[in-house]
Amino acid sequence: TLYAQEITGDWQGTLKAREMRMIVRVSKQLDASLQVRIQRIDENPADWGSGTLANSATLEGSNFKFTVDSVKVSYEGKLGADGNSITGTWTQDSSLPLDLQRATKETAWRDPAPHTDQFVTVDKDVSLEVLDWGGSGRPLVLLAGLGNSPHIFDRVGPKLTNQFQLF
């Protein structure tokens, strides 16, 4: 029997026909359900914190499935016996193979922007993602809005560090 926590974490693979790198983030919610967020990092490199939330996600035995209704995507895969690979099919207009590997500290695709990333707890069950670009001068805090993450500033942030300590 496989448990939901055995599939949690970041998974990455390339949708071969489109040469599109995908990160699939799987987390376990308080009610024990799975949450999946899909990030197409070559499609939207300006916001590494973005992604599309799946409407449903399940792990039954070694069968892993999720759907994203807004973009008419479904994925069905089989978790490998080692728990580090998923062999599956991405369906969106047509069916394409998408094999995922568990991302490790050494193999994870990383945001190329020159900042440090941390979460700051501001209240019970409330954390904010804070990016520190460094710099010198007066502190400047950039606030993301409209559903964006702070990574939306990855391109402009480094250009401001010569005048500000940027967060």
N, C-alpha and C positions, 0 to 999 in steps of 0.2 A: 504494500500500500504506500502510495506517495502522499505527502502532505503539502498543503499550500505553501508553507514556508520553504519547501525545497525548490520552488520555482521562483520565489521572490528574488529581486535584484535586477540588474541590467543585463540585457541580452542584445547582441549585435550581429548583423548579417547584411549582405548585399543582395538586393533584388537584381539579379544578373541581367535580365533583358533590358533593364533601364539603368543599370550601373548606379543605383541609388542606395546609399548606405542608410540603414535603419537602426535605430536604437529602440528596443521595446523594454520599457520599465514596468516591472511587475511588483506590486506591493500588496500586502495583506491589510485589509481594513479592520476596524474595531469589531465589526460584526462577523469577521472571519471570511468575508467575501474577497475576491481578488479585484484589484484595480489595475488597468493597463493603460499606459500612455505611450503613444507611438511618436517618435521624433524622426523626421526625414532630414538628416543633417546636411545633405548636399542641396536640398531644396530651399532651406531657410537658414543659411549659416549665420545670419546676423543675430539670431535669438536662440542660443543653445538651451535656454530654459523653457522654450515653447514645446508644443506637442499637441497631439490630438488624443483626447480621452476616449477610450472604448466604451460602448454602451453596456457590453456584457463580456465577462471573462470567466472561464471555468477550467478546472483541472479535474478530470475524472479518470482515476487510475493514472496512466501515463499520457492520456489524450488531453492536449491543451488547445483551447479554442477561445477566440475573441471576435467581436464584431464592432465596427464603427459605422453606424447608420448614416452619419452626415456625409461620408465620402463613399458609401456603399462598398465597404471593405469587409472581408471575412478572412480569418486565418485559422487553419487547422494543422496541428503538428503533433508529433509524438516525442515526448521527453526521452532522451537516451538513458540507458541503464546507469551510466556514470553521473547523471544529473547535470551534465555540463553542456549538453547539446539538445537542440530541438530540430527535427527534420520535418518540414511542413510545406504547405501551399498557401500562398497569398492570392486571394481572389478579389479582383477589382476590374470589371469589364472582361478580363480573361484570367486564367489561372496561371500563376508563375511559381516556380520553386523559390522558397525562402528558408534557408537553413540558418539557424541562430546558434551562436556560441555564447556561453556565459562570459560576461566581461569580468576580467580580473584587474587588479591594480596595474599590472604590467601591460595588459592587452587593451584596456579600455580606450576608446576614441575620446580624445579630450578637446575641450574648447581651446582654440588657438589664441584667444585674447589674453593679454598680459595682466591678469588680475588674480587676486586670491578670492576664494569663495567660501562663505560660512553662513550658517543659520544662527540667528539670534532669537532666543525665546523672549517674547514680550508679554505673554500672559499664558495662563493654563491652556494647553493645546493650541497655542498660536505662536508660530515662528515666522520670521521674516528672513528672506535670503538677502544677504548683503555682499556686495562685491567691492573690493578695495583695489583701486587702480594705482594707489600710491600717489606720488607727486609731491609738490611743495607749494606753499602758499596757504591762503585761507581755505578752510574746509568747504567743500561743495557737495551737497547730497542730491543725487538725481533720483527722482521717483518715477517708477514705471506706472503706466495707467492703461486703460482700455484692454485689460486682459493680458498685457505683455509682462514678461519677467524682466528683472534688471539686466539681463543679457541683451536687451534691445539696444543698450548703449555701448556694446562691445566695439563698434567702429568709431564712435565719437569720443569715448572715454579717454583713450590714450592721447588724443590731440589736446586735451584740456589739462593734462598733468604738469605741463610746464608753468601753469599759472595757479593751479589749485591742488589741494589734497583731496582727491576725488573718491567718493563713496557712492 
